Amino acid sequence: MPDPIARSYLSAAGREELPALTGLRILAALAVAIWHAGHFMPAMPAVFNHFYLGVDLFFILSGFIIAHVYWRDFLQPTRQTYFRFLALRLARLWPAHVAVILLLLAAIAAAALMGRGNADWRALAPEIGLHLLLAHNWGETRLNFPSWSVSAEFFAYLLFPLQVMLFRRIEHPVLLALSLPLAVLLCWLGITVAFGAPLSHAGPIAFIRVVCEFAMGVALWRLWQSGAADRLPSTALVWPSLAGMILIAALTPSWHALDYAIVLLMAPLLLGLAHQPGPGLLASRPMVYLGGISYSVYLMHWPADLVMRALVSWLSPLLDGRRQGWDIVAGSMLLALLGGGVLFHLVEKPARLFLRTRIERHMPALRPVAA
């Protein structure tokens, strides 16, 4: 089922639920998890080499959903509106992220006590501080490396009012559609041309990536809201874009220059899913539930990978020394799903409800909004 917290606020704010986009989130999270589990694979399939782009799908999807929920709040923004928005987003991101960091720090300390590693706390201290501020993508991320994208996404939230100011001036559907390839072009110019870095590069360069792709999501929401694509059946957008993404990924297993084209094809895919009439696979109850816990699954997939490495080493005699196999990959994904479910129900969901209640009490709005 949809997250009841988000569902109640969407309903009160008069926002349409988009269950297919919620279900899509778990596929994006698992794509990144599978890509990071590549070292367990005897041979990584060509398409899997591009699964890191699940992060890019997250960024575009985030821009779409944030615009869907918060757009009206920033048509006449105030200082309280802005800080309330950031507080609500922190309530969404911060508790689960910090919980995983604390879990990893406890594991490092336990390993040091058992003589299985040295904990260089002096070296870790600055990074821990950055994690607490969600600013760790500005530095070196060794604790839960994939969480760099959480830091990058919060940076995009800081700039969301500026994106509202920009896209509220663009109303024609053709101009909104043209802004999508323009955003991809700017991303390519800013990352690959200017710095000679691949799209997958983390660190401060990745802020260009998230800002451009978040803007794609905002523009895509404006295009969806305009109704310009209502005449097209959702299948005319979903299947061709999905086929194009798979074809490019399959034909360029180790050449990532065309990954920007895959990112561009994510736009019609999301637009088609947002238009999807009636229930479908992604809008089914199991997929919507998994989409609801996808953030926690994403945060837990790196620790799950570390646990699976330890298990493979410990069970080496039973595995005949084998350290690769699809059964090991499946085990890592299962650990990520189970760990994500536990994190969601014990930390993310109750902490978000607790913090949201207090934010609403101290920073009330004219109408409730969703996280």
C-alpha positions as CSV (number, residue, x, y, z in Angstrom):
1,M,0.0,0.0,0.0
2,P,1.1,3.6,-0.4
3,D,2.9,5.1,2.6
4,P,0.0,6.3,4.8
5,I,1.8,9.4,5.9
6,A,2.4,10.6,2.3
7,R,-1.1,9.4,1.2
8,S,-2.9,11.4,3.9
9,Y,-1.0,14.6,3.0
10,L,-1.5,14.1,-0.7
11,S,-5.2,13.7,-0.2
12,A,-5.5,16.8,2.0
13,A,-3.5,18.8,-0.4
14,G,-5.6,17.8,-3.4
15,R,-2.7,15.9,-5.0
16,E,-3.3,13.0,-7.3
17,E,-1.5,9.8,-6.2
18,L,0.9,8.3,-8.8
19,P,1.3,4.7,-7.7
20,A,3.2,3.6,-10.8
21,L,6.0,6.1,-10.1
22,T,6.2,4.9,-6.5
23,G,6.6,1.3,-7.7
24,L,9.3,2.4,-10.1
25,R,11.4,3.6,-7.2
26,I,12.2,0.1,-6.0
27,L,13.4,-0.9,-9.5
28,A,15.8,2.2,-9.5
29,A,17.1,1.2,-6.1
30,L,17.7,-2.4,-7.0
31,A,19.3,-1.4,-10.3
32,V,22.0,0.5,-8.4
33,A,22.3,-2.3,-5.8
34,I,22.8,-4.9,-8.6
35,W,25.5,-2.6,-10.2
36,H,27.4,-2.4,-7.0
37,A,27.1,-6.2,-6.6
38,G,28.9,-6.7,-9.9
39,H,32.0,-8.1,-8.2
40,F,29.8,-11.1,-7.2
41,M,28.9,-11.8,-10.8
42,P,30.9,-14.3,-12.9
43,A,30.4,-12.0,-15.9
44,M,28.3,-8.8,-15.7
45,P,25.7,-8.7,-18.5
46,A,26.1,-5.8,-20.9
47,V,22.9,-4.1,-19.8
48,F,23.9,-4.3,-16.1
49,N,26.9,-2.1,-16.8
50,H,24.5,0.8,-17.1
51,F,22.4,0.1,-14.0
52,Y,24.2,2.9,-12.0
53,L,21.8,5.1,-14.0
54,G,19.1,4.1,-11.4
55,V,20.5,7.1,-9.5
56,D,19.7,9.4,-12.4
57,L,16.2,8.0,-12.6
58,F,15.9,8.8,-8.9
59,F,17.0,12.4,-9.5
60,I,14.5,13.0,-12.3
61,L,11.7,11.2,-10.4
62,S,12.5,13.3,-7.3
63,G,12.2,16.6,-9.3
64,F,8.8,15.4,-10.7
65,I,7.4,14.4,-7.3
66,I,8.7,17.4,-5.4
67,A,7.1,19.7,-8.0
68,H,3.9,17.7,-7.8
69,V,3.7,18.1,-4.1
70,Y,5.3,21.5,-3.3
71,W,4.9,23.6,-6.5
72,R,2.0,25.7,-5.1
73,D,3.9,26.5,-1.9
74,F,6.5,28.4,-3.9
75,L,4.3,30.4,-6.2
76,Q,4.3,33.0,-3.4
77,P,7.2,31.9,-1.3
78,T,8.2,33.2,2.1
79,R,11.1,32.6,4.4
80,Q,9.0,30.3,6.5
81,T,7.8,28.4,3.4
82,Y,11.4,27.7,2.4
83,F,12.6,26.6,5.8
84,R,9.5,24.5,6.4
85,F,10.1,22.8,3.1
86,L,13.7,22.0,4.0
87,A,12.7,20.8,7.5
88,L,10.2,18.4,5.9
89,R,12.8,17.1,3.5
90,L,15.3,16.6,6.3
91,A,12.6,14.7,8.2
92,R,12.4,12.4,5.2
93,L,16.1,11.9,4.5
94,W,18.1,12.5,7.7
95,P,17.0,9.9,10.3
96,A,17.5,6.7,8.1
97,H,20.7,8.0,6.7
98,V,22.2,8.7,10.1
99,A,20.9,5.4,11.5
100,V,22.9,3.6,8.8
101,I,26.0,5.6,9.4
102,L,25.8,4.8,13.1
103,L,25.3,1.1,12.3
104,L,28.5,1.1,10.1
105,L,30.4,3.0,12.8
106,A,29.3,0.3,15.4
107,A,30.5,-2.4,13.0
108,I,33.9,-0.7,12.6
109,A,34.2,-0.4,16.3
110,A,33.3,-4.0,16.9
111,A,35.7,-5.2,14.2
112,A,38.5,-3.2,15.9
113,L,37.7,-4.7,19.3
114,M,37.9,-8.2,17.8
115,G,41.3,-7.3,16.2
116,R,39.9,-7.5,12.7
117,G,40.7,-4.0,11.7
118,N,42.0,-0.6,12.8
119,A,39.5,2.2,13.4
120,D,41.1,5.5,12.4
121,W,38.6,7.7,14.2
122,R,40.7,10.8,13.7
123,A,40.4,10.4,9.9
124,L,36.7,9.5,10.1
125,A,35.7,12.4,12.3
126,P,35.5,15.1,9.5
127,E,33.5,12.7,7.3
128,I,31.1,11.9,10.1
129,G,30.5,15.6,10.6
130,L,29.7,16.0,6.9
131,H,27.3,13.1,7.0
132,L,25.4,14.7,9.9
133,L,25.0,17.8,7.8
134,L,24.1,15.9,4.6
135,A,27.1,17.6,3.0
136,H,29.3,14.5,2.6
137,N,29.3,14.7,-1.2
138,W,31.5,17.8,-0.8
139,G,34.2,15.5,0.6
140,E,35.3,11.9,0.5
141,T,32.5,9.4,1.2
142,R,33.8,6.1,2.6
143,L,31.0,5.4,5.0
144,N,28.1,4.1,2.9
145,F,29.5,5.4,-0.3
146,P,26.2,5.3,-2.3
147,S,24.7,7.9,0.1
148,W,26.6,10.6,-1.8
149,S,23.4,10.9,-3.8
150,V,21.4,11.7,-0.7
151,S,23.7,14.7,-0.1
152,A,23.4,15.7,-3.8
153,E,19.6,15.5,-3.7
154,F,19.4,17.7,-0.6
155,F,21.5,20.2,-2.5
156,A,18.8,20.1,-5.3
157,Y,16.2,20.8,-2.6
158,L,18.1,24.0,-1.7
159,L,17.7,25.2,-5.2
160,F,14.1,24.1,-5.8
161,P,12.5,27.7,-5.3
162,L,14.8,28.9,-8.1
163,Q,13.6,26.2,-10.4
164,V,10.0,27.1,-9.6
165,M,10.8,30.7,-10.5
166,L,12.3,29.5,-13.8
167,F,9.7,27.0,-14.9
168,R,6.7,29.0,-13.9
169,R,7.7,31.4,-16.7
170,I,7.7,28.6,-19.2
171,E,4.2,27.5,-20.1
172,H,4.2,26.3,-23.7
173,P,4.5,22.5,-23.9
174,V,7.0,22.7,-26.8
175,L,9.3,24.9,-24.7
176,L,8.9,22.6,-21.8
177,A,9.7,19.6,-24.0
178,L,12.8,21.3,-25.4
179,S,14.0,22.0,-21.9
180,L,14.5,18.2,-21.4
181,P,17.3,17.7,-23.9
182,L,18.7,21.1,-23.0
183,A,19.1,19.9,-19.4
184,V,20.9,16.7,-20.6
185,L,23.1,18.8,-22.9
186,L,24.1,21.1,-20.0
187,C,24.8,18.0,-17.8
188,W,27.1,16.6,-20.6
189,L,28.8,20.0,-21.0
190,G,29.3,20.5,-17.3
191,I,30.6,17.0,-16.4
192,T,32.1,15.3,-19.4
193,V,33.2,18.3,-21.6
194,A,34.3,20.7,-18.8
195,F,35.9,18.1,-16.4
196,G,36.4,15.1,-18.6
197,A,34.5,13.0,-16.1
198,P,32.0,10.2,-16.8
199,L,28.4,10.7,-15.7
200,S,28.9,8.1,-12.9
201,H,31.5,10.4,-11.2
202,A,30.6,11.2,-7.6
203,G,31.9,14.1,-5.5
204,P,31.3,17.8,-6.1
205,I,31.0,17.4,-9.9
206,A,27.9,15.3,-9.3
207,F,26.1,18.4,-8.1
208,I,25.8,19.4,-11.8
209,R,24.3,16.0,-12.5
210,V,21.6,16.3,-9.8
211,V,20.7,19.9,-10.5
212,C,20.2,19.2,-14.3
213,E,18.3,16.0,-13.7
214,F,16.1,17.4,-10.9
215,A,15.3,20.3,-13.3
216,M,14.3,17.7,-15.9
217,G,11.8,16.3,-13.4
218,V,10.3,19.7,-12.6
219,A,10.0,20.5,-16.3
220,L,8.5,17.0,-16.9
221,W,5.9,17.6,-14.2
222,R,5.0,20.9,-15.8
223,L,4.6,19.1,-19.2
224,W,2.4,16.5,-17.5
225,Q,0.3,19.1,-15.8
226,S,-0.2,20.9,-19.1
227,G,-2.0,17.9,-20.5
228,A,-0.1,18.1,-23.7
229,A,0.6,14.4,-23.7
230,D,-2.9,13.3,-22.7
231,R,-3.8,12.4,-26.3
232,L,-1.0,9.8,-26.4
233,P,-1.7,6.4,-24.8
234,S,0.8,5.7,-22.0
235,T,2.1,2.6,-23.9
236,A,3.2,4.9,-26.8
237,L,5.5,6.6,-24.4
238,V,6.6,3.8,-22.0
239,W,7.5,0.9,-24.4
240,P,9.5,2.8,-27.1
241,S,11.5,4.7,-24.4
242,L,12.1,1.5,-22.5
243,A,13.1,-0.4,-25.7
244,G,15.5,2.5,-26.6
245,M,17.1,2.4,-23.2
246,I,17.7,-1.4,-23.3
247,L,19.0,-1.2,-26.9
248,I,21.5,1.5,-26.1
249,A,22.7,-0.3,-22.9
250,A,23.0,-3.7,-24.7
251,L,24.9,-2.2,-27.7
252,T,27.3,-0.2,-25.5
253,P,28.4,-2.5,-22.7
254,S,31.6,-0.6,-21.8
255,W,31.1,2.7,-23.6
256,H,29.2,5.1,-21.5
257,A,29.1,8.2,-23.8
258,L,25.5,7.3,-24.8
259,D,24.4,7.1,-21.2
260,Y,23.2,10.7,-21.5
261,A,20.8,9.4,-24.2
262,I,19.4,6.8,-21.8
263,V,18.9,9.6,-19.2
264,L,16.9,11.6,-21.9
265,L,14.7,8.5,-22.6
266,M,13.8,8.4,-18.9
267,A,11.6,11.5,-19.5
268,P,9.0,9.9,-21.8
269,L,9.1,6.7,-19.6
270,L,8.1,8.7,-16.5
271,L,5.6,10.8,-18.4
272,G,3.9,7.6,-19.7
273,L,3.8,6.0,-16.3
274,A,2.4,9.2,-14.8
275,H,-0.4,8.9,-17.4
276,Q,-0.9,5.2,-16.9
277,P,-4.7,4.6,-16.5
278,G,-5.8,2.1,-13.9
279,P,-3.7,-0.5,-12.1
280,G,-0.6,-2.1,-13.6
281,L,2.3,-4.1,-12.4
282,L,4.2,-1.0,-11.0
283,A,1.0,0.2,-9.4
284,S,0.2,-3.1,-7.7
285,R,0.1,-3.3,-3.9
286,P,3.4,-5.2,-3.5
287,M,5.3,-2.9,-5.9
288,V,3.9,0.3,-4.2
289,Y,4.9,-1.1,-0.8
290,L,8.4,-1.9,-2.1
291,G,8.6,1.6,-3.6
292,G,7.6,3.1,-0.3
293,I,10.6,1.4,1.4
294,S,13.0,2.0,-1.5
295,Y,14.9,4.8,0.2
296,S,15.7,2.5,3.1
297,V,16.6,-0.3,0.7
298,Y,18.9,2.0,-1.2
299,L,20.7,3.0,2.0
300,M,21.0,-0.6,3.2
301,H,22.3,-2.1,-0.1
302,W,25.9,-1.2,0.6
303,P,26.0,-2.6,4.2
304,A,24.2,-5.7,2.8
305,D,27.0,-6.0,0.2
306,L,29.6,-5.9,3.0
307,V,27.7,-8.5,5.0
308,M,27.5,-10.8,2.0
309,R,31.2,-10.4,1.4
310,A,31.9,-11.5,5.0
311,L,29.4,-14.4,4.7
312,V,31.0,-15.6,1.5
313,S,34.4,-15.5,3.2
314,W,33.1,-17.3,6.3
315,L,31.2,-19.9,4.2
316,S,34.1,-20.4,1.8
317,P,34.6,-24.2,2.6
318,L,30.9,-24.8,1.9
319,L,31.1,-22.8,-1.4
320,D,34.3,-24.7,-2.4
321,G,36.2,-21.4,-2.3
322,R,33.7,-19.8,-4.8
323,R,33.3,-16.0,-4.3
324,Q,31.0,-15.4,-7.3
325,G,27.6,-16.6,-8.5
326,W,24.1,-15.4,-9.1
327,D,23.0,-17.1,-5.9
328,I,25.4,-14.8,-4.1
329,V,24.0,-11.7,-6.0
330,A,20.4,-12.8,-5.1
331,G,21.4,-13.2,-1.5
332,S,22.9,-9.7,-1.4
333,M,19.6,-8.3,-2.9
334,L,17.5,-10.2,-0.4
335,L,19.6,-8.8,2.5
336,A,19.2,-5.3,1.1
337,L,15.4,-5.7,0.9
338,L,15.1,-7.2,4.4
339,G,17.5,-4.6,5.9
340,G,15.6,-1.9,4.1
341,G,12.3,-3.1,5.4
342,V,13.6,-3.2,9.0
343,L,15.2,0.3,8.6
344,F,11.9,1.7,7.2
345,H,9.6,0.3,9.9
346,L,12.0,0.9,12.9
347,V,13.6,4.2,11.9
348,E,12.5,6.0,8.7
349,K,8.7,5.9,9.1
350,P,8.3,6.5,12.8
351,A,11.0,9.2,12.8
352,R,9.4,11.0,9.8
353,L,6.0,10.9,11.5
354,F,7.5,12.2,14.8
355,L,9.4,15.0,13.1
356,R,6.6,16.0,10.8
357,T,4.2,16.3,13.6
358,R,6.5,18.8,15.4
359,I,7.3,20.7,12.2
360,E,3.6,21.1,11.6
361,R,3.1,22.3,15.1
362,H,5.9,24.9,15.1
363,M,5.8,25.8,11.4
364,P,2.2,25.5,10.3
365,A,1.1,25.9,6.8
366,L,-2.2,26.9,5.2
367,R,-2.5,23.4,3.9
368,P,-0.6,20.2,4.6
369,V,1.9,18.9,2.1
370,A,3.5,15.5,1.5
371,A,7.1,14.3,2.0
